[in-house]
Amino acid sequence: MDWKSSINGFKAYLKLERSLSENSVEAYLRDINRFSEFLECKKLKVAPEKIKFEQLKNFIKWLNELGMSATSQARMTSGLKAFFKYLLMEDLIKDDPTQLLETPKIGRKLPEVLSIQEIDLLIAAIDLSTPEGTRNKAILEAIYSCGLRVSELITLKISDIFFDEGFVKVTGKGNKQRLTPIGSVALKHIEIYRNEIRCHLQIKKGHEDILFLNRRGAQLTRVMIFTIIKDLVEKAGIKKNISPHTFRHSFATHLIEGGADLRAVQEMLGHESITTTEIYTHLDREYLRDAIIQFHPRS
């Protein structure tokens, strides 16, 4: 068994059996390819089934010496574990060499969050005199109203928006679908964009149902969303490190600060585990102080 055929088999498994997105599959494959590069670099001609724990441990040590962050090391360790688990499942190896491989400890970093005032500032910075400005306002309102991931936003379909009911059908990671409420403000700006801007575009074949389009009538890219937000952050004079995902963090944080149930937020975000959602409970100090004064029996 060589590396090329085993990696191709792993790729098919990730796509077909685990239904992972293209980006997730590519991330896994990069991690495995990095390990095979390490073996080449060390002049170790070892087939996948002959890999030992010691070689994996030396690989992680090598990554550390290269100055790779603990987060990246942890991700690569996770990728290797998934790869060897697949080989074991397919009876291509007898023992899993990653069994004793420890994931580097990483501190849980709290995500950057925008205040409601900062979100208003960003939206106010949009130039509504241009067609793109009208579209961008609808984009920001939608991403903040529903807590969407970038991939979910750019693939959002008109047919998945239930205007009368106030819900959006979102296709998330692993093609899992969920129903998320959408606010009336976001719906209003989506309708304005559709009726005043989108209807005048020459839409490319296959993109007829995609909501947000570029000026050539094609689906927007992830990079384009990042660029739109980066430009608005600069215009609004906000000094935080903001990305499209910051709106998702802000959506969840504002809901929890407003008293929303953690399980409800978990459903809306499409998290499999409640532990992932718990990171959004990093409420500001003033809020915590008020909560303690209001509810603690000794306050």
C-alpha positions as CSV (number, residue, x, y, z in Angstrom):
1,M,0.0,0.0,0.0
2,D,1.5,3.3,-1.0
3,W,0.8,6.8,0.2
4,K,-1.0,8.0,-3.0
5,S,-3.6,5.2,-3.1
6,S,-4.2,5.3,0.7
7,I,-4.7,9.1,0.6
8,N,-7.1,8.8,-2.4
9,G,-9.1,6.2,-0.5
10,F,-9.2,8.5,2.6
11,K,-10.4,11.4,0.4
12,A,-13.2,9.3,-1.0
13,Y,-14.2,8.2,2.6
14,L,-14.3,11.8,3.8
15,K,-16.4,12.9,0.9
16,L,-18.8,9.9,0.5
17,E,-19.1,8.5,4.0
18,R,-18.5,11.5,6.2
19,S,-20.1,14.0,3.8
20,L,-17.5,16.6,4.6
21,S,-17.3,19.9,2.6
22,E,-14.5,20.4,0.0
23,N,-12.7,22.8,2.4
24,S,-12.7,20.2,5.3
25,V,-11.6,17.4,3.0
26,E,-8.7,19.6,1.7
27,A,-7.7,20.5,5.2
28,Y,-7.4,16.8,6.2
29,L,-5.4,15.9,3.0
30,R,-3.0,18.8,3.7
31,D,-2.3,17.4,7.1
32,I,-1.6,13.9,5.8
33,N,0.5,15.3,2.9
34,R,2.6,17.3,5.4
35,F,3.4,14.0,7.3
36,S,4.4,12.3,4.1
37,E,6.6,15.3,3.3
38,F,8.2,15.0,6.7
39,L,9.0,11.3,6.0
40,E,10.6,12.3,2.6
41,C,12.6,15.1,4.3
42,K,14.0,12.6,6.9
43,K,14.6,10.1,4.0
44,L,12.3,7.6,5.6
45,K,10.7,5.4,2.9
46,V,7.9,4.0,5.1
47,A,4.6,2.7,3.7
48,P,1.4,3.8,5.7
49,E,0.9,0.3,7.2
50,K,4.5,0.4,8.6
51,I,4.2,3.7,10.4
52,K,5.1,3.5,14.1
53,F,4.2,5.7,17.1
54,E,7.8,7.0,17.3
55,Q,7.7,8.4,13.8
56,L,4.4,10.2,14.5
57,K,5.9,11.6,17.8
58,N,9.0,12.8,15.9
59,F,6.7,14.5,13.3
60,I,4.9,16.5,16.0
61,K,8.2,17.4,17.6
62,W,9.4,18.6,14.1
63,L,6.3,20.8,13.7
64,N,7.0,22.3,17.1
65,E,10.7,23.0,16.1
66,L,9.4,24.7,12.9
67,G,7.5,27.1,15.2
68,M,4.0,25.9,14.3
69,S,1.3,27.0,16.7
70,A,-0.3,24.6,19.2
71,T,-3.6,25.0,17.4
72,S,-2.1,23.9,14.1
73,Q,-0.3,21.0,15.7
74,A,-3.5,19.9,17.4
75,R,-5.4,20.1,14.0
76,M,-2.7,18.0,12.3
77,T,-2.7,15.4,15.1
78,S,-6.5,15.2,14.7
79,G,-6.0,14.7,10.9
80,L,-3.5,11.9,11.4
81,K,-5.8,10.2,13.9
82,A,-8.7,10.3,11.4
83,F,-6.4,8.9,8.6
84,F,-5.1,5.9,10.6
85,K,-8.6,5.3,12.0
86,Y,-9.8,5.0,8.4
87,L,-7.0,2.6,7.5
88,L,-7.9,0.5,10.6
89,M,-11.5,0.5,9.7
90,E,-10.7,-0.7,6.1
91,D,-8.4,-3.5,7.5
92,L,-5.4,-1.9,5.8
93,I,-3.5,-1.9,9.2
94,K,-3.7,-4.1,12.2
95,D,-2.9,-1.5,14.9
96,D,-3.5,2.2,15.2
97,P,-0.1,3.9,15.7
98,T,-1.9,7.2,16.8
99,Q,-3.5,5.6,19.8
100,L,-0.9,7.0,22.2
101,L,-0.4,10.2,20.3
102,E,-1.4,13.2,22.5
103,T,-3.0,16.3,21.1
104,P,-1.1,19.5,22.1
105,K,-2.9,21.4,24.8
106,I,-4.3,24.6,23.5
107,G,-6.0,27.4,25.5
108,R,-9.5,28.1,24.6
109,K,-9.4,31.4,22.9
110,L,-12.5,33.6,23.3
111,P,-13.7,34.9,20.0
112,E,-13.8,38.6,19.1
113,V,-17.3,40.0,19.4
114,L,-18.9,43.2,18.1
115,S,-21.2,45.2,20.3
116,I,-24.6,46.1,19.0
117,Q,-23.4,49.7,18.5
118,E,-20.4,48.5,16.4
119,I,-22.7,46.4,14.2
120,D,-24.8,49.5,13.6
121,L,-21.6,51.4,12.8
122,L,-20.6,48.8,10.2
123,I,-24.0,48.8,8.6
124,A,-24.1,52.6,8.6
125,A,-20.7,52.6,6.7
126,I,-22.3,50.9,3.7
127,D,-22.7,53.1,0.6
128,L,-26.4,52.5,-0.3
129,S,-26.1,54.6,-3.5
130,T,-24.5,51.6,-5.3
131,P,-26.2,48.3,-6.2
132,E,-23.4,46.5,-4.3
133,G,-24.2,48.6,-1.2
134,T,-27.8,47.5,-1.2
135,R,-26.7,43.9,-1.6
136,N,-24.0,44.2,1.2
137,K,-26.6,45.6,3.6
138,A,-28.8,42.6,3.0
139,I,-25.7,40.3,3.5
140,L,-24.8,41.8,6.9
141,E,-28.4,41.8,8.1
142,A,-28.8,38.1,7.1
143,I,-25.4,36.9,8.5
144,Y,-26.1,38.7,11.9
145,S,-29.8,37.8,12.0
146,C,-29.2,34.1,11.5
147,G,-25.7,33.5,12.8
148,L,-24.6,32.0,9.5
149,R,-21.2,30.6,8.6
150,V,-19.7,32.1,5.4
151,S,-20.2,28.9,3.5
152,E,-23.9,28.9,4.5
153,L,-24.3,32.5,3.5
154,I,-22.8,32.2,0.0
155,T,-24.8,29.1,-0.8
156,L,-28.1,30.4,0.6
157,K,-31.0,29.8,-1.8
158,I,-34.1,32.0,-2.4
159,S,-36.2,28.8,-2.2
160,D,-34.9,28.1,1.3
161,I,-36.2,31.4,2.7
162,F,-39.7,31.2,4.1
163,F,-40.7,34.9,4.1
164,D,-44.2,34.5,5.6
165,E,-43.0,32.2,8.4
166,G,-39.8,34.0,9.2
167,F,-37.5,31.0,8.8
168,V,-34.5,30.1,6.7
169,K,-33.5,26.5,5.8
170,V,-29.7,26.5,6.2
171,T,-27.4,23.8,4.8
172,G,-24.4,23.5,7.2
173,K,-21.4,21.3,7.7
174,G,-21.7,17.8,6.4
175,N,-24.8,18.9,4.4
176,K,-26.8,18.9,7.6
177,Q,-29.9,21.1,7.4
178,R,-31.5,23.2,10.1
179,L,-34.3,25.7,10.3
180,T,-33.2,29.1,11.7
181,P,-35.4,32.1,12.5
182,I,-34.7,35.2,10.5
183,G,-35.6,38.7,11.7
184,S,-38.0,41.1,9.9
185,V,-35.2,43.7,9.3
186,A,-33.1,41.1,7.5
187,L,-36.1,39.9,5.4
188,K,-36.9,43.5,4.5
189,H,-33.4,44.2,3.2
190,I,-33.3,40.9,1.3
191,E,-36.6,41.8,-0.4
192,I,-35.2,45.3,-1.3
193,Y,-32.1,43.6,-2.8
194,R,-34.2,41.1,-4.8
195,N,-36.7,43.6,-6.1
196,E,-34.3,46.5,-6.9
197,I,-30.9,45.0,-7.6
198,R,-30.9,41.3,-8.2
199,C,-33.8,41.3,-10.7
200,H,-31.6,43.5,-13.1
201,L,-28.7,41.0,-13.2
202,Q,-28.0,38.7,-16.0
203,I,-27.9,35.5,-13.9
204,K,-25.5,32.7,-14.9
205,K,-26.9,29.2,-15.5
206,G,-27.0,27.2,-12.3
207,H,-27.0,30.3,-10.1
208,E,-30.7,31.2,-10.6
209,D,-31.7,30.1,-7.0
210,I,-28.6,31.5,-5.2
211,L,-29.6,34.6,-3.3
212,F,-26.5,36.8,-3.2
213,L,-24.7,37.3,-6.5
214,N,-21.8,39.3,-7.8
215,R,-22.3,41.9,-10.6
216,R,-21.7,39.1,-13.2
217,G,-24.7,37.2,-11.9
218,A,-22.6,34.4,-10.2
219,Q,-22.4,33.2,-6.6
220,L,-20.2,35.2,-4.3
221,T,-16.9,33.7,-3.0
222,R,-15.8,33.4,0.6
223,V,-12.9,35.8,-0.2
224,M,-15.4,38.4,-1.5
225,I,-17.4,38.3,1.8
226,F,-14.1,38.8,3.8
227,T,-13.2,41.7,1.5
228,I,-16.6,43.4,1.9
229,I,-16.4,43.2,5.7
230,K,-12.7,44.2,5.9
231,D,-13.5,47.4,3.9
232,L,-16.4,48.3,6.1
233,V,-14.4,47.8,9.3
234,E,-11.8,50.2,8.0
235,K,-14.5,52.8,7.0
236,A,-16.3,52.5,10.4
237,G,-12.9,53.0,12.2
238,I,-13.3,49.8,14.3
239,K,-10.0,48.5,15.6
240,K,-11.0,44.9,16.3
241,N,-9.8,42.0,14.2
242,I,-13.2,41.3,12.4
243,S,-14.0,38.5,10.0
244,P,-17.4,37.2,8.7
245,H,-17.4,34.7,11.6
246,T,-17.4,37.6,14.1
247,F,-21.0,38.2,13.2
248,R,-21.8,34.6,14.1
249,H,-20.0,35.0,17.4
250,S,-21.8,38.3,18.0
251,F,-25.2,36.7,17.1
252,A,-24.7,33.9,19.7
253,T,-23.3,36.2,22.4
254,H,-26.0,38.8,22.1
255,L,-28.7,36.1,22.3
256,I,-27.2,34.5,25.4
257,E,-26.7,37.9,27.0
258,G,-30.3,38.6,26.3
259,G,-31.3,35.5,28.2
260,A,-31.7,32.9,25.4
261,D,-31.5,29.3,26.3
262,L,-28.1,27.7,25.5
263,R,-29.9,24.7,23.8
264,A,-31.9,27.0,21.6
265,V,-28.7,28.8,20.5
266,Q,-27.0,25.4,19.9
267,E,-29.9,24.5,17.5
268,M,-29.7,27.9,15.7
269,L,-25.9,27.6,15.2
270,G,-26.1,24.0,14.1
271,H,-23.6,22.8,16.7
272,E,-23.5,19.0,17.3
273,S,-22.2,19.5,20.8
274,I,-23.4,21.9,23.5
275,T,-19.7,22.2,24.5
276,T,-19.0,24.1,21.3
277,T,-21.9,26.6,22.1
278,E,-20.7,27.1,25.6
279,I,-17.8,29.3,24.4
280,Y,-20.4,32.0,23.7
281,T,-21.2,32.3,27.4
282,H,-18.2,34.6,27.8
283,L,-20.5,37.5,28.9
284,D,-19.0,40.8,29.7
285,R,-18.0,41.7,33.3
286,E,-20.8,44.2,33.8
287,Y,-23.4,41.8,32.7
288,L,-22.0,39.1,35.1
289,R,-21.9,41.6,37.9
290,D,-25.5,42.7,37.4
291,A,-26.6,39.0,37.2
292,I,-24.9,38.2,40.5
293,I,-26.4,41.3,42.2
294,Q,-29.8,40.4,40.9
295,F,-29.9,36.6,41.6
296,H,-27.3,35.6,44.2
297,P,-28.9,35.1,47.6
298,R,-25.9,36.8,49.4
299,S,-25.9,39.9,47.2
